Amino acid sequence: MFGPLIAKPGTAKNNKTGSWRIEVRPKFLQTNCIACKMCVLVCPEGCITGGEKNTYICDYAFCKGCGSCAMICPKKDIIMVKEGSRE
């Protein structure tokens, strides 16, 4: 249905590359999460961790702000917010 979902982590695991993220970053609302792990599977940098419902987080030191996690979330529990916002 979605095609191949597993992305291999890029070089971010070796280098903090989140500093060049522009304009938006994911915000994990942690309210409707069903722990499907889709966000973990599609993250191209492998910077999302968690294990149970409403525990998933993103390491912004490595996140590029691509929005793949927010797009794939079946419960829309991840939104993209402006960089630097308190949201």
C-alpha positions in Angstrom: 0.0 0.0 0.0 2.7 2.5 0.9 5.6 0.8 -0.8 8.9 0.3 0.9 8.8 2.0 4.3 12.1 1.2 5.8 14.7 3.9 5.2 18.3 3.3 6.2 19.7 6.0 8.5 22.0 8.5 6.8 25.1 10.1 8.1 23.3 12.0 10.8 24.1 9.2 13.4 27.8 10.2 13.0 27.4 13.9 12.6 25.1 16.4 14.2 23.4 17.8 11.2 20.1 19.2 12.6 21.6 22.7 12.7 20.8 23.2 9.0 17.1 22.3 9.4 15.1 25.2 8.0 11.8 26.6 9.0 10.0 23.6 10.4 10.5 20.7 12.8 8.3 17.9 14.0 6.4 18.1 17.2 5.2 14.9 18.8 1.9 15.6 20.5 1.9 12.4 22.4 -1.8 12.2 22.8 -3.2 9.9 20.1 -0.1 7.7 19.4 -0.8 4.0 18.9 2.9 3.0 18.8 2.7 1.8 15.2 6.4 2.8 14.7 5.6 4.2 11.2 7.5 7.4 12.1 10.5 5.4 13.2 10.5 3.4 9.9 10.3 6.4 7.6 12.7 8.7 9.3 15.7 8.9 6.8 18.1 9.8 9.7 16.9 7.3 12.3 16.5 10.0 14.9 13.1 9.0 16.3 12.9 6.9 19.4 10.2 5.5 21.7 8.6 2.2 22.5 5.1 2.6 24.0 2.2 4.8 23.2 2.8 8.5 23.6 6.6 8.1 24.2 8.0 8.8 20.8 10.4 11.7 20.5 12.8 13.2 18.0 16.5 14.1 18.5 16.6 17.5 17.0 20.4 17.5 16.8 20.0 15.1 13.9 16.5 15.9 12.5 16.4 17.5 9.1 12.7 18.6 9.3 11.7 16.6 6.2 8.2 15.9 7.6 8.1 12.3 6.6 7.1 11.3 10.2 4.2 13.7 10.2 3.0 12.6 6.8 3.0 8.9 7.7 1.4 9.2 11.2 -2.0 7.5 10.9 -3.3 9.3 14.0 -1.9 12.7 13.0 -0.1 12.8 16.4 2.9 14.5 14.8 2.7 18.0 13.4 5.2 20.3 11.8 5.8 23.6 13.6 7.9 26.6 12.8 11.5 26.3 14.0 12.0 28.2 17.3 8.3 28.2 18.2 7.1 27.3 21.7 4.4 25.1 20.3 
